[in-house]
């Protein structure tokens, strides 16, 4: 799976917006991979995971995307959105902090 997936807390899942990355495309890519026959995935960083674990990671990232959409509709600030993502999902700090602004723009 390469960098499409990371499973170590020190390296959170992010997309590279500067090179045209997109969370919507990430989700479609993972959906395509889940349709294939396999049992174990080798992520770009972190330990191997099962197909069920990839489903769970996908569900978390989709929930994050939905929360950003919802908070965008409520006209919340980037700071408010970042704090909510950290509180609710443990995502949006460190390297992922740079992804929040792009995600806000993507899911307006």
For each residue, the residues with C-beta under 8 A, 3 or more apart:
1: 4 5 33 41 42 43 44 54
2: 5 43 44
3: 6 44 45
4: 1 26 29 30 33 43 44
5: 1 2 13 30 41 43 44 49 54 57
6: 3 11 12 13 43 44 45 46
7: 43 45 46 47 48 49 53 57
8: 11 45 46 47
9: 12
10: 94
11: 6 8 45 46 95
12: 6 9 91 94 95 96
13: 5 6 57 61 91 96
14: 95 96 98 99
15: 21 22 23 25 26 99 102
16: 19 20 21
17: 20 21 22 99 102 106
18: 21
19: 16
20: 16 17
21: 15 16 17 18 25 26
22: 15 17 25 26 106
23: 15 26 27 61 65 103 106 107
24: 27 28 65 106
25: 15 21 22 28 29
26: 4 15 21 22 23 29 30 61
27: 23 24 30 31 58 61 62 65
28: 24 25 31 32
29: 4 25 26 32 33
30: 4 5 26 27 33 34 54 58
31: 27 28 34 35 58
32: 28 29 35 36
33: 1 4 29 30 36 38 41 54
34: 30 31 51 54 55 58
35: 31 32
36: 32 33
37:
38: 33 41 51
39: 50 51
40: 48 49 50 51
41: 1 5 33 38 48 49 50 51 53 54
42: 1 48
43: 1 2 4 5 6 7 46 47 48 49
44: 1 2 3 4 5 6
45: 3 6 7 8 11
46: 6 7 8 11 43 49
47: 7 8 43
48: 7 40 41 42 43
49: 5 7 40 41 43 46 53 54 57
50: 39 40 41 53 54
51: 34 38 39 40 41 54 55
52: 55 56
53: 7 41 49 50 56 57
54: 1 5 30 33 34 41 49 50 51 57 58
55: 34 51 52 58 59
56: 52 53 59 60
57: 5 7 13 49 53 54 60 61
58: 27 30 31 34 54 55 61 62
59: 55 56 62 63
60: 56 57 63 64 89 91
61: 13 23 26 27 57 58 64 65
62: 27 58 59 65 66
63: 59 60 66 67 89
64: 60 61 67 68 85 89 91 103
65: 23 24 27 61 62 68 69 103 107
66: 62 63 69 70
67: 63 64 70 71 81 84 85 88 89
68: 64 65 71 72 81 85 100 103 104 107
69: 65 66 72 73 107
70: 66 67 73 74
71: 67 68 74 76 80 81 84
72: 68 69 75 76 81 104 107 108
73: 69 70
74: 70 71
75: 72
76: 71 72 80 81 84
77: 80 81
78: 81 82 100 101 104
79: 82 83
80: 71 76 77 83 84
81: 67 68 71 72 76 77 78 84 85 92 100 104
82: 78 79 85 86 92 93 97 100
83: 79 80 86 87
84: 67 71 76 80 81 87 88
85: 64 67 68 81 82 88 89 91 92 100
86: 82 83 89 90 91 92 93
87: 83 84
88: 67 84 85
89: 60 63 64 67 85 86 92
90: 86
91: 12 13 60 64 85 86 96
92: 81 82 85 86 89 96 97 99 100
93: 82 86 96 97
94: 10 12 97
95: 11 12 14 98 99
96: 12 13 14 91 92 93 99 100
97: 82 92 93 94 100
98: 14 95 101 102
99: 14 15 17 92 95 96 102 103
100: 68 78 81 82 85 92 96 97 103 104
101: 78 98 104 105
102: 15 17 98 99 105 106
103: 23 64 65 68 99 100 106 107
104: 68 72 78 81 100 101 107 108
105: 101 102 108
106: 17 22 23 24 102 103
107: 23 65 68 69 72 103 104
108: 72 104 105
